[in-house]
Amino acid sequence: MKIIDVVTSRGRTGFFFDDQKAIKKGAKSDGNFYLGNPVTSGFTSIRQAGESLTILLILEDGQVAMGDCCAVQYSGCGGRDPLFLAKEFEPVVEQGLKPLLVGRELLSFKELAKEFDSFIYEGRLIHTALRYGITQALLDAVAKANHTQMANIVAKEYGTTVSETLIPIFSQSGDNRYDNVDKMIIKGSQVLPHALINNVEKKLGLNGEILLDYVGWLRKRIDEFKTDESYHPVLHIDVYGTFGAIFGRDYEKMCDYIATLREASGTYRLRIEGPVDFDDREATMVGLRGITAMLDRKGIDVEIVADEWCNTLEDIKYFADNRAGHMVQIKTPDLGGVQNIVEAVLYCKEKGIGAYQGGTCNETDISAKACVHIAMATSPVQILAKPGMGVDEAYMIVYNEMQRILALNAALKKR
């Protein structure tokens, strides 16, 4: 099966691009807007509409494979590629990628993904968002050429087995950290609520008291409204380095505080994502390694999740090798080619580190579905519900795609 044409279309993502540097410098919010001027290169406002670029591969039998180029909410910072604007990067597909794609035989996803993930255009590696989108499209194309599902292609080429059960879904609340929790409980989210604790004074508390109260509220809310006694979600809270803002490098005090959070969570397991962010990969890795080791020595049953400065496949391997966290978030758009997601999950599992296949609210339905197939083929500990911050839509997309994979593969086994 060959590719006979390549088409692109510009689109919107499920959330926004936010200038993280401007926000950290104190930009004030007004409704859904941020007031003031952007700081990061490429931004025209502190918050602007997220953009995507769909790559459509026309196959010789008339089938169409697709993938969405998109980037994380906080683009252009933390060592990431610059802001992804569809109009700016669309010519790279037309002039750089299309000539190499038209006429190409769809023999191996793994080989094609490796080639296009390392594609150099005008002297530099193409943007991570382009690598993300084109490799999604190639995975879809190889699956269509073989008349099967994307998950089955990944499993076949990487020697894995497609899961016969659902991967636990992690729902994120955004700033609406109370009302959205109710949605998660109703839906049965197995990991919740993210909570977006990115401000010490307003969300964490100068002594951590606001978050401590919030964890206690979560426990009570779940206990009060769950309709099935077997429902026992994991509490996973992203604190965006704010623990470091309070405790600095005093990990003894930080771990003692984390112990109070664990006590407040009651019978529910607790994960803390990004307790420190020292604006540097090495310093952040060392910090997470120290916190993880101290929690283990103290017997405090809380899992630390690595996030910031752990962006690429190389970063993920480095953090995993150093046990800088009990779990690593695999931020899917930051890895470029989606084959790197596969390799990241498998590497973490090999090293005994939890693999959280994440991503961003600023993705699309197409990229989210491709990620679901990869998750079903590699079985990470959990997968992020994405895109958007509304809970319902993202949970629907991820949950329903997993159910389709299960149903179709079950039906094929009966033939």
TIVOVEX-332206 format. One record per residue (C-alpha): residue number from 1; residue in one letter; x, y, z. Coordinates in Angstrom, 1 decimal. Each point is the difference from the previous one (the first is absolute). Layout:
BEGIN
+-----+------+--------+--------+--------+
:  nr : rest :     c1 :     c2 :     c3 :
+-----+------+--------+--------+--------+
: NUM :    A :      X :      Y :      Z :
...
+-----+------+--------+--------+--------+
***
This chain:
BEGIN
+-----+------+--------+--------+--------+
:  nr : rest :     c1 :     c2 :     c3 :
+-----+------+--------+--------+--------+
:   1 :    M :    0.0 :    0.0 :    0.0 :
:   2 :    K :    1.4 :    3.4 :   -1.0 :
:   3 :    I :   -0.7 :    3.6 :    0.9 :
:   4 :    I :   -1.2 :    1.9 :   -3.1 :
:   5 :    D :   -0.6 :    3.5 :    1.5 :
:   6 :    V :    0.5 :    2.2 :    3.1 :
:   7 :    V :   -2.6 :    2.6 :    1.1 :
:   8 :    T :    0.1 :    2.3 :    3.0 :
:   9 :    S :   -2.7 :    1.9 :    1.9 :
:  10 :    R :    0.4 :    2.6 :    2.7 :
:  11 :    G :   -2.0 :   -0.6 :    3.2 :
:  12 :    R :   -0.5 :    0.9 :    3.6 :
:  13 :    T :    1.0 :   -2.0 :    3.1 :
:  14 :    G :   -2.0 :   -0.8 :    3.1 :
:  15 :    F :    1.5 :    2.9 :    2.1 :
:  16 :    F :    2.4 :    2.9 :   -0.3 :
:  17 :    F :    3.6 :    1.0 :   -0.3 :
:  18 :    D :    1.0 :    1.8 :    3.2 :
:  19 :    D :    3.2 :    2.0 :    0.5 :
:  20 :    Q :    1.2 :   -1.7 :    3.1 :
:  21 :    K :    2.8 :    2.5 :    0.6 :
:  22 :    A :   -2.4 :    2.9 :    0.0 :
:  23 :    I :   -2.3 :   -1.8 :    2.4 :
:  24 :    K :    2.8 :   -0.8 :    2.4 :
:  25 :    K :    1.0 :    3.6 :   -0.1 :
:  26 :    G :   -3.5 :    0.9 :    1.4 :
:  27 :    A :   -2.3 :    0.5 :   -2.9 :
:  28 :    K :   -3.5 :    0.5 :    1.3 :
:  29 :    S :   -3.0 :   -1.9 :   -1.3 :
:  30 :    D :   -3.3 :    1.5 :   -1.0 :
:  31 :    G :   -2.5 :   -2.7 :   -0.8 :
:  32 :    N :    1.7 :   -2.2 :   -2.6 :
:  33 :    F :    2.5 :    2.7 :   -0.9 :
:  34 :    Y :    3.3 :    1.1 :    1.4 :
:  35 :    L :    0.8 :    3.7 :    0.2 :
:  36 :    G :    3.3 :    1.4 :   -1.1 :
:  37 :    N :    2.6 :   -0.6 :   -2.7 :
:  38 :    P :    1.5 :   -3.4 :   -0.9 :
:  39 :    V :    3.6 :   -0.8 :    0.8 :
:  40 :    T :    0.7 :   -3.1 :   -2.0 :
:  41 :    S :    1.0 :    0.3 :   -3.6 :
:  42 :    G :   -2.8 :   -0.6 :   -2.5 :
:  43 :    F :   -2.9 :    0.8 :    2.3 :
:  44 :    T :   -2.2 :    2.9 :   -1.0 :
:  45 :    S :   -1.9 :   -0.2 :    3.3 :
:  46 :    I :    0.5 :   -1.8 :    3.3 :
:  47 :    R :   -2.8 :   -2.4 :   -0.9 :
:  48 :    Q :   -0.9 :   -0.8 :   -3.6 :
:  49 :    A :   -1.9 :   -2.7 :   -1.8 :
:  50 :    G :    1.8 :   -3.3 :   -0.3 :
:  51 :    E :    0.7 :   -1.0 :   -3.6 :
:  52 :    S :    0.4 :   -3.3 :   -1.8 :
:  53 :    L :    0.9 :   -1.2 :   -3.5 :
:  54 :    T :   -1.5 :   -3.2 :   -1.3 :
:  55 :    I :    2.1 :   -2.1 :   -2.4 :
:  56 :    L :   -2.2 :   -2.1 :   -2.2 :
:  57 :    L :    1.6 :   -2.9 :   -2.0 :
:  58 :    I :   -2.0 :   -1.1 :   -3.0 :
:  59 :    L :    0.6 :   -3.7 :   -0.7 :
:  60 :    E :   -0.2 :   -1.7 :   -3.4 :
:  61 :    D :   -3.2 :   -1.9 :    1.0 :
:  62 :    G :   -1.8 :    3.3 :    1.0 :
:  63 :    Q :    0.4 :   -0.4 :    3.7 :
:  64 :    V :    1.2 :    3.1 :    1.9 :
:  65 :    A :    2.4 :   -0.1 :    3.0 :
:  66 :    M :    0.4 :    3.0 :    2.2 :
:  67 :    G :    2.0 :    1.4 :    2.9 :
:  68 :    D :   -0.1 :    3.3 :    1.8 :
:  69 :    C :    3.0 :    2.3 :    0.6 :
:  70 :    C :   -0.4 :    1.7 :    3.3 :
:  71 :    A :    2.0 :    1.2 :    3.0 :
:  72 :    V :   -0.4 :    0.4 :    3.7 :
:  73 :    Q :   -1.8 :    2.8 :    1.8 :
:  74 :    Y :    3.2 :    1.5 :    1.3 :
:  75 :    S :    1.9 :    0.1 :   -3.3 :
:  76 :    G :    3.3 :    1.8 :   -0.6 :
:  77 :    C :    1.3 :   -0.5 :    3.5 :
:  78 :    G :    1.7 :   -2.6 :    2.2 :
:  79 :    G :    2.3 :   -1.0 :   -2.8 :
:  80 :    R :   -2.8 :   -0.7 :   -2.5 :
:  81 :    D :   -0.2 :    1.0 :   -3.7 :
:  82 :    P :   -1.5 :    3.5 :   -0.8 :
:  83 :    L :   -3.7 :    0.7 :   -0.2 :
:  84 :    F :   -1.8 :   -2.1 :   -2.6 :
:  85 :    L :   -1.9 :    2.1 :   -2.4 :
:  86 :    A :   -1.7 :   -2.0 :   -2.8 :
:  87 :    K :    0.4 :    2.6 :   -2.7 :
:  88 :    E :    3.7 :    0.3 :    0.7 :
:  89 :    F :    0.7 :   -3.7 :   -0.1 :
:  90 :    E :   -2.4 :   -1.2 :   -2.7 :
:  91 :    P :    2.6 :    0.8 :   -2.8 :
:  92 :    V :    2.4 :   -2.4 :    1.6 :
:  93 :    V :   -2.5 :   -2.8 :   -0.7 :
:  94 :    E :   -0.7 :    1.1 :   -3.5 :
:  95 :    Q :    3.6 :    0.7 :   -1.0 :
:  96 :    G :    2.0 :   -2.3 :    2.2 :
:  97 :    L :   -2.1 :   -3.1 :    1.0 :
:  98 :    K :   -2.4 :   -0.5 :   -2.9 :
:  99 :    P :    2.7 :   -0.7 :   -2.7 :
: 100 :    L :    1.4 :   -2.8 :    2.3 :
: 101 :    L :   -3.5 :   -1.4 :    0.8 :
: 102 :    V :   -1.6 :   -0.2 :   -3.4 :
: 103 :    G :    0.6 :   -3.5 :   -1.5 :
: 104 :    R :    1.3 :   -1.4 :    3.2 :
: 105 :    E :   -0.8 :   -3.6 :    0.8 :
: 106 :    L :   -1.7 :   -0.6 :    3.4 :
: 107 :    L :    2.1 :   -3.0 :    1.2 :
: 108 :    S :    1.1 :    0.8 :    3.5 :
: 109 :    F :   -1.3 :    2.7 :    2.4 :
: 110 :    K :    3.1 :   -0.3 :    2.2 :
: 111 :    E :    2.4 :    0.7 :   -2.9 :
: 112 :    L :   -2.1 :    2.8 :   -1.5 :
: 113 :    A :   -0.4 :    1.7 :    3.3 :
: 114 :    K :    3.7 :   -0.2 :    0.7 :
: 115 :    E :    0.8 :    1.6 :   -3.4 :
: 116 :    F :   -2.5 :    2.9 :    0.3 :
: 117 :    D :    0.6 :    0.7 :    3.6 :
: 118 :    S :    3.7 :    0.7 :   -0.9 :
: 119 :    F :   -0.9 :    2.1 :   -3.1 :
: 120 :    I :    2.2 :    3.0 :   -0.5 :
: 121 :    Y :   -1.4 :    3.0 :   -1.9 :
: 122 :    E :    1.9 :    3.1 :   -0.8 :
: 123 :    G :    2.8 :   -1.1 :    2.3 :
: 124 :    R :   -1.9 :   -0.9 :    3.1 :
: 125 :    L :   -2.2 :   -2.7 :    1.5 :
: 126 :    I :   -3.7 :    0.7 :   -0.8 :
: 127 :    H :   -2.2 :    1.2 :    2.9 :
: 128 :    T :   -1.1 :   -2.6 :    2.5 :
: 129 :    A :   -3.7 :    0.7 :   -0.9 :
: 130 :    L :    0.7 :   -0.9 :   -3.6 :
: 131 :    R :    1.8 :   -3.2 :    1.0 :
: 132 :    Y :   -2.9 :   -0.8 :    2.3 :
: 133 :    G :   -2.6 :    0.5 :   -2.7 :
: 134 :    I :    1.7 :   -1.7 :   -2.9 :
: 135 :    T :    0.8 :   -3.2 :    2.1 :
: 136 :    Q :   -3.6 :   -0.2 :    1.1 :
: 137 :    A :   -1.0 :    0.1 :   -3.6 :
: 138 :    L :    2.5 :   -2.6 :   -1.0 :
: 139 :    L :   -1.2 :   -2.3 :    2.8 :
: 140 :    D :   -3.5 :    0.4 :   -1.2 :
: 141 :    A :    1.0 :   -0.6 :   -3.6 :
: 142 :    V :    1.9 :   -3.2 :    0.8 :
: 143 :    A :   -3.0 :   -1.2 :    2.0 :
: 144 :    K :   -2.3 :    0.7 :   -2.9 :
: 145 :    A :    2.3 :   -1.6 :   -2.5 :
: 146 :    N :   -0.2 :   -3.2 :    2.1 :
: 147 :    H :   -3.7 :    0.4 :    0.7 :
: 148 :    T :    0.5 :    0.0 :    3.8 :
: 149 :    Q :    0.1 :    2.3 :    3.0 :
: 150 :    M :    2.9 :    2.3 :    0.9 :
: 151 :    A :    0.4 :   -1.8 :    3.3 :
: 152 :    N :    0.5 :   -3.3 :   -1.8 :
: 153 :    I :    2.8 :    1.5 :   -2.2 :
: 154 :    V :    1.8 :    1.3 :    3.0 :
: 155 :    A :   -0.2 :   -3.3 :    1.8 :
: 156 :    K :    1.1 :   -2.0 :   -3.0 :
: 157 :    E :    3.0 :    2.2 :   -0.7 :
: 158 :    Y :    1.2 :    0.4 :    3.6 :
: 159 :    G :   -0.7 :   -3.5 :    1.2 :
: 160 :    T :   -2.7 :    1.0 :    2.5 :
: 161 :    T :   -3.6 :   -1.2 :    0.7 :
: 162 :    V :   -3.0 :    2.2 :   -0.4 :
: 163 :    S :   -1.7 :    0.4 :    3.4 :
: 164 :    E :   -3.3 :   -1.8 :    0.5 :
: 165 :    T :   -1.0 :    2.4 :    2.8 :
: 166 :    L :   -0.4 :    3.8 :    0.2 :
: 167 :    I :    3.0 :    2.1 :    0.9 :
: 168 :    P :   -0.8 :    2.2 :    3.0 :
: 169 :    I :   -1.0 :    3.5 :   -1.1 :
: 170 :    F :    1.4 :    3.1 :    1.7 :
: 171 :    S :   -2.4 :    3.0 :   -0.2 :
: 172 :    Q :    1.2 :    3.6 :    0.4 :
: 173 :    S :   -2.1 :    2.7 :    1.6 :
: 174 :    G :    1.8 :    3.2 :   -1.0 :
: 175 :    D :   -0.8 :    2.9 :    2.4 :
: 176 :    N :   -3.5 :   -1.4 :    0.5 :
: 177 :    R :    1.3 :   -2.4 :    2.6 :
: 178 :    Y :   -3.2 :   -0.5 :    1.9 :
: 179 :    D :   -2.9 :   -0.2 :   -2.4 :
: 180 :    N :    2.1 :   -2.0 :   -2.5 :
: 181 :    V :    0.8 :   -2.6 :    2.7 :
: 182 :    D :   -3.7 :   -0.7 :    0.2 :
: 183 :    K :    0.0 :   -0.8 :   -3.7 :
: 184 :    M :    2.9 :   -2.3 :    0.5 :
: 185 :    I :   -1.7 :   -1.9 :    2.8 :
: 186 :    I :   -3.2 :   -0.4 :   -2.1 :
: 187 :    K :    2.1 :   -1.2 :   -3.0 :
: 188 :    G :    2.0 :   -2.4 :    2.2 :
: 189 :    S :    3.4 :    1.5 :   -0.8 :
: 190 :    Q :    2.6 :   -2.3 :    1.5 :
: 191 :    V :    2.6 :    2.7 :    0.5 :
: 192 :    L :   -0.9 :    3.6 :    0.9 :
: 193 :    P :    0.0 :    3.1 :    0.2 :
: 194 :    H :    3.3 :    1.6 :   -1.2 :
: 195 :    A :   -1.2 :    3.2 :    1.7 :
: 196 :    L :    2.4 :    2.5 :   -1.5 :
: 197 :    I :    1.8 :    1.1 :    3.2 :
: 198 :    N :    2.2 :    2.6 :   -1.7 :
: 199 :    N :   -0.2 :    2.9 :    2.5 :
: 200 :    V :    1.3 :   -0.1 :    3.6 :
: 201 :    E :   -2.1 :    2.7 :    1.6 :
: 202 :    K :   -3.4 :   -0.8 :   -1.7 :
: 203 :    K :    0.1 :   -3.8 :   -0.5 :
: 204 :    L :    2.7 :   -1.5 :    2.2 :
: 205 :    G :    0.1 :    2.3 :    3.0 :
: 206 :    L :    3.0 :    1.6 :    1.5 :
: 207 :    N :    0.4 :   -3.0 :    2.2 :
: 208 :    G :   -1.7 :   -2.5 :   -2.3 :
: 209 :    E :   -3.3 :    0.3 :    2.0 :
: 210 :    I :   -2.3 :    0.6 :   -3.0 :
: 211 :    L :    1.2 :   -3.2 :   -1.8 :
: 212 :    L :   -0.2 :   -2.0 :    3.2 :
: 213 :    D :   -3.7 :    1.1 :    0.4 :
: 214 :    Y :   -0.6 :   -0.8 :   -3.7 :
: 215 :    V :    1.3 :   -3.6 :    0.3 :
: 216 :    G :   -2.2 :   -0.5 :    3.0 :
: 217 :    W :   -3.0 :    1.3 :   -2.0 :
: 218 :    L :    0.8 :   -2.3 :   -2.8 :
: 219 :    R :   -0.1 :   -3.0 :    2.3 :
: 220 :    K :   -3.3 :    1.0 :    1.5 :
: 221 :    R :   -1.6 :    0.9 :   -3.4 :
: 222 :    I :    0.9 :   -3.4 :   -1.4 :
: 223 :    D :   -1.2 :   -1.9 :    3.1 :
: 224 :    E :   -3.3 :    2.0 :    0.0 :
: 225 :    F :   -1.0 :   -0.3 :   -3.7 :
: 226 :    K :    1.5 :   -3.2 :   -1.4 :
: 227 :    T :   -2.7 :   -2.5 :   -0.9 :
: 228 :    D :    2.2 :   -3.1 :    0.0 :
: 229 :    E :    2.1 :   -1.0 :    3.0 :
: 230 :    S :    2.6 :   -1.4 :   -2.4 :
: 231 :    Y :    0.6 :    3.4 :   -1.4 :
: 232 :    H :    3.4 :    1.0 :    1.4 :
: 233 :    P :    1.8 :    2.6 :   -2.1 :
: 234 :    V :    3.5 :    1.1 :    0.4 :
: 235 :    L :    0.5 :    3.7 :    1.0 :
: 236 :    H :    2.5 :    1.5 :   -2.4 :
: 237 :    I :    0.9 :    3.7 :    0.5 :
: 238 :    D :    2.3 :    2.1 :   -2.1 :
: 239 :    V :    1.6 :    2.8 :    2.1 :
: 240 :    Y :    2.2 :    1.6 :   -2.6 :
: 241 :    G :    3.1 :    0.3 :    2.1 :
: 242 :    T :   -1.8 :    1.9 :    2.8 :
: 243 :    F :    1.3 :   -2.2 :    2.8 :
: 244 :    G :    3.5 :    1.2 :   -1.0 :
: 245 :    A :   -1.2 :    3.6 :    0.3 :
: 246 :    I :   -1.0 :   -0.7 :    3.7 :
: 247 :    F :    2.6 :   -2.5 :    1.1 :
: 248 :    G :    2.9 :    0.7 :   -2.4 :
: 249 :    R :    2.4 :   -2.9 :    0.3 :
: 250 :    D :   -1.0 :   -0.9 :    3.5 :
: 251 :    Y :   -1.3 :   -3.4 :   -1.0 :
: 252 :    E :   -0.4 :   -1.2 :    3.6 :
: 253 :    K :   -2.7 :    2.7 :    0.6 :
: 254 :    M :   -1.5 :   -0.6 :   -3.4 :
: 255 :    C :   -0.4 :   -3.7 :    0.6 :
: 256 :    D :   -1.5 :    0.6 :    3.4 :
: 257 :    Y :   -2.6 :    2.2 :   -1.7 :
: 258 :    I :   -0.6 :   -2.6 :   -2.7 :
: 259 :    A :   -0.7 :   -2.5 :    2.8 :
: 260 :    T :   -2.8 :    2.3 :    1.3 :
: 261 :    L :   -1.5 :    0.0 :   -3.5 :
: 262 :    R :    0.1 :   -3.8 :    0.0 :
: 263 :    E :   -1.7 :   -0.1 :    3.4 :
: 264 :    A :   -2.7 :    2.3 :   -1.4 :
: 265 :    S :   -0.6 :   -2.2 :   -3.0 :
: 266 :    G :   -1.1 :   -2.9 :    2.2 :
: 267 :    T :   -0.4 :   -3.3 :   -1.8 :
: 268 :    Y :    0.7 :    1.6 :   -3.4 :
: 269 :    R :    3.5 :   -0.3 :   -1.5 :
: 270 :    L :    1.7 :    3.4 :   -0.6 :
: 271 :    R :    2.3 :    1.2 :   -2.8 :
: 272 :    I :    1.7 :    3.4 :    0.0 :
: 273 :    E :    1.2 :    1.2 :   -3.4 :
: 274 :    G :    2.8 :    2.5 :   -0.3 :
: 275 :    P :    0.7 :    0.9 :    3.6 :
: 276 :    V :    3.1 :    2.0 :   -1.1 :
: 277 :    D :    1.0 :    1.9 :   -3.1 :
: 278 :    F :    3.5 :    1.6 :    0.2 :
: 279 :    D :   -0.1 :    1.4 :   -3.6 :
: 280 :    D :    2.7 :   -2.5 :   -1.0 :
: 281 :    R :   -0.1 :   -3.7 :   -1.0 :
: 282 :    E :    2.8 :   -1.1 :    2.1 :
: 283 :    A :   -1.0 :    1.9 :    3.2 :
: 284 :    T :   -3.6 :   -1.2 :   -0.4 :
: 285 :    M :    1.0 :   -3.6 :   -0.5 :
: 286 :    V :    2.3 :    0.1 :    3.0 :
: 287 :    G :   -2.8 :    1.5 :    2.1 :
: 288 :    L :   -2.6 :   -2.6 :   -1.0 :
: 289 :    R :    2.5 :   -2.8 :    0.6 :
: 290 :    G :    0.7 :    1.3 :    3.5 :
: 291 :    I :   -3.7 :    0.4 :    0.8 :
: 292 :    T :   -0.9 :   -3.5 :   -1.4 :
: 293 :    A :    2.8 :   -1.6 :    2.0 :
: 294 :    M :   -0.9 :    1.7 :    3.2 :
: 295 :    L :   -3.7 :   -0.9 :   -0.2 :
: 296 :    D :    1.0 :   -3.6 :   -0.6 :
: 297 :    R :    2.4 :    0.0 :    3.0 :
: 298 :    K :   -2.7 :    1.6 :    2.2 :
: 299 :    G :   -2.6 :   -2.5 :   -1.2 :
: 300 :    I :   -2.3 :    2.7 :   -1.1 :
: 301 :    D :   -2.4 :   -1.6 :   -2.5 :
: 302 :    V :   -0.2 :    2.8 :   -2.6 :
: 303 :    E :    1.2 :   -0.2 :   -3.6 :
: 304 :    I :    2.0 :    2.9 :   -1.5 :
: 305 :    V :   -0.6 :    0.7 :   -3.7 :
: 306 :    A :    2.6 :    1.6 :   -2.2 :
: 307 :    D :   -1.3 :    2.6 :   -2.4 :
: 308 :    E :    1.9 :    3.3 :   -0.8 :
: 309 :    W :    3.4 :   -0.4 :   -1.7 :
: 310 :    C :   -0.9 :   -3.6 :   -0.8 :
: 311 :    N :   -1.2 :    0.6 :   -3.5 :
: 312 :    T :    1.8 :   -2.1 :   -2.6 :
: 313 :    L :    0.7 :   -3.7 :   -0.2 :
: 314 :    E :    3.5 :    0.7 :    1.0 :
: 315 :    D :   -1.2 :    2.0 :    3.1 :
: 316 :    I :   -2.4 :   -2.8 :    0.9 :
: 317 :    K :    2.7 :   -2.6 :   -0.1 :
: 318 :    Y :    2.3 :    2.3 :    2.1 :
: 319 :    F :   -2.6 :    0.5 :    2.7 :
: 320 :    A :   -0.9 :   -3.7 :    0.0 :
: 321 :    D :    3.6 :   -1.0 :    0.3 :
: 322 :    N :    0.5 :    2.3 :    3.0 :
: 323 :    R :   -3.4 :   -1.0 :    1.6 :
: 324 :    A :   -0.9 :    3.7 :    0.0 :
: 325 :    G :   -3.6 :   -0.8 :    0.9 :
: 326 :    H :   -2.1 :   -3.1 :    0.5 :
: 327 :    M :   -1.7 :    0.8 :   -3.3 :
: 328 :    V :    0.8 :    2.0 :   -3.1 :
: 329 :    Q :   -2.5 :    2.0 :   -2.1 :
: 330 :    I :    0.5 :   -0.7 :   -3.7 :
: 331 :    K :   -1.2 :    3.3 :   -1.4 :
: 332 :    T :   -0.9 :   -1.4 :   -3.4 :
: 333 :    P :    0.3 :    3.1 :   -2.3 :
: 334 :    D :    3.4 :    0.9 :    1.5 :
: 335 :    L :    1.5 :   -3.3 :   -1.2 :
: 336 :    G :   -0.5 :    0.7 :   -3.6 :
: 337 :    G :   -0.6 :   -3.3 :   -1.9 :
: 338 :    V :   -2.6 :   -2.2 :    1.7 :
: 339 :    Q :    2.4 :   -3.0 :   -0.2 :
: 340 :    N :    1.9 :    1.8 :    2.8 :
: 341 :    I :   -3.1 :   -0.4 :    2.2 :
: 342 :    V :    0.1 :   -3.8 :   -0.5 :
: 343 :    E :    3.7 :   -0.1 :    0.8 :
: 344 :    A :   -0.4 :    2.3 :    3.1 :
: 345 :    V :   -2.8 :   -2.2 :    1.5 :
: 346 :    L :    2.0 :   -3.2 :   -0.6 :
: 347 :    Y :    3.2 :    1.5 :    1.4 :
: 348 :    C :   -1.7 :    1.2 :    3.2 :
: 349 :    K :   -1.6 :   -3.4 :    0.5 :
: 350 :    E :    3.4 :   -1.7 :   -0.5 :
: 351 :    K :    1.5 :    2.3 :    2.6 :
: 352 :    G :   -2.8 :   -0.5 :    2.5 :
: 353 :    I :   -1.2 :    3.6 :   -0.3 :
: 354 :    G :   -3.7 :    0.8 :   -0.4 :
: 355 :    A :   -0.9 :    1.2 :   -3.5 :
: 356 :    Y :   -2.7 :    2.6 :   -0.1 :
: 357 :    Q :   -0.9 :    0.6 :   -3.7 :
: 358 :    G :   -1.0 :    3.6 :    0.2 :
: 359 :    G :   -0.1 :    2.9 :   -2.4 :
: 360 :    T :   -1.8 :    3.2 :    0.1 :
: 361 :    C :   -3.5 :    1.6 :    0.1 :
: 362 :    N :    1.1 :    1.8 :   -3.2 :
: 363 :    E :   -0.2 :   -3.1 :   -2.2 :
: 364 :    T :   -2.8 :   -1.2 :   -2.4 :
: 365 :    D :   -2.3 :   -3.0 :   -0.2 :
: 366 :    I :    2.2 :   -1.5 :   -2.8 :
: 367 :    S :    3.2 :    0.2 :    2.1 :
: 368 :    A :   -1.8 :   -1.3 :    3.1 :
: 369 :    K :   -1.3 :   -3.0 :   -1.9 :
: 370 :    A :    3.4 :   -0.9 :   -1.4 :
: 371 :    C :    1.4 :    0.2 :    3.6 :
: 372 :    V :   -2.8 :   -2.3 :    1.2 :
: 373 :    H :    1.1 :   -2.7 :   -2.5 :
: 374 :    I :    3.6 :    0.4 :    1.1 :
: 375 :    A :   -1.0 :   -0.3 :    3.6 :
: 376 :    M :   -2.1 :   -3.2 :   -0.6 :
: 377 :    A :    3.0 :   -1.5 :   -1.8 :
: 378 :    T :    2.5 :    0.9 :    2.8 :
: 379 :    S :   -2.0 :    0.0 :    3.2 :
: 380 :    P :    1.2 :    3.0 :    1.9 :
: 381 :    V :   -1.2 :    0.5 :    3.6 :
: 382 :    Q :   -2.4 :    2.7 :   -1.1 :
: 383 :    I :   -1.0 :    2.2 :   -3.0 :
: 384 :    L :   -1.1 :    3.6 :    0.1 :
: 385 :    A :   -3.5 :    0.9 :   -1.1 :
: 386 :    K :    0.5 :    2.6 :   -2.7 :
: 387 :    P :   -0.5 :    2.5 :   -1.5 :
: 388 :    G :   -1.6 :    3.0 :    1.8 :
: 389 :    M :   -0.8 :    0.7 :    3.6 :
: 390 :    G :   -3.7 :   -0.8 :    0.0 :
: 391 :    V :    0.5 :   -3.6 :    1.3 :
: 392 :    D :   -3.0 :   -1.5 :   -1.8 :
: 393 :    E :    1.2 :    0.4 :   -3.6 :
: 394 :    A :    3.5 :   -1.2 :    0.6 :
: 395 :    Y :   -1.1 :   -2.9 :    2.1 :
: 396 :    M :   -2.5 :   -1.0 :   -2.7 :
: 397 :    I :    2.6 :    0.1 :   -2.8 :
: 398 :    V :    2.6 :   -2.1 :    1.9 :
: 399 :    Y :   -2.5 :   -2.4 :    1.6 :
: 400 :    N :   -2.0 :   -0.7 :   -3.1 :
: 401 :    E :    3.1 :   -0.6 :   -2.2 :
: 402 :    M :    1.3 :   -2.5 :    2.5 :
: 403 :    Q :   -3.4 :   -1.8 :   -0.1 :
: 404 :    R :    0.0 :   -0.1 :   -3.8 :
: 405 :    I :    3.5 :   -1.6 :    0.0 :
: 406 :    L :   -1.1 :   -2.6 :    2.5 :
: 407 :    A :   -3.3 :   -0.7 :   -1.9 :
: 408 :    L :    1.6 :   -0.3 :   -3.4 :
: 409 :    N :    2.9 :   -2.3 :    1.1 :
: 410 :    A :   -2.4 :   -2.2 :    2.0 :
: 411 :    A :   -2.2 :   -0.3 :   -3.1 :
: 412 :    L :    3.1 :   -0.9 :   -2.2 :
: 413 :    K :    1.0 :   -2.8 :    2.4 :
: 414 :    K :   -3.5 :   -1.6 :   -0.5 :
: 415 :    R :    0.4 :   -0.3 :   -3.8 :
+-----+------+--------+--------+--------+
***
